[in-house]
Amino acid sequence: MSTEKKITEEIVEQLVPYQAAIISGLAYGIDITAHKAALKHDLPTFGVMANGLDLVYPVAHQKTALLMQEKGGLFRSKPWVRNQIAAFFWTVTASLPDFRT
């Protein structure tokens, strides 16, 4: 597992006491890592997808997307505004203790 994925899992774990929601794009890499970590820790998680809700892409993330609908949800957006929509939902900035110690 890459360092980035490990750090992502650690950050999500640090958010558990705050019951924070994870909002990301359901893409490969840290996006799917964050969604899976949220599900593991019973946190709400939302995927902002650039295609219709009837087609999960990447296809390898279909199972995770189904689980996310039980504990969060999926949003559809135009491909060119997907990141802006995810950023819109990210309205709260938490000051977390240094998780590297």
Secondary structure as UniProt FT lines:
FT   HELIX           3..15
FT   HELIX           16..18
FT   STRAND          22..24
FT   TURN            28..29
FT   HELIX           30..40
FT   TURN            41..42
FT   STRAND          45..49
FT   TURN            53..54
FT   HELIX           59..61
FT   HELIX           62..70
FT   STRAND          72..76
FT   HELIX           79..81
FT   HELIX           82..89
FT   TURN            99..100
//
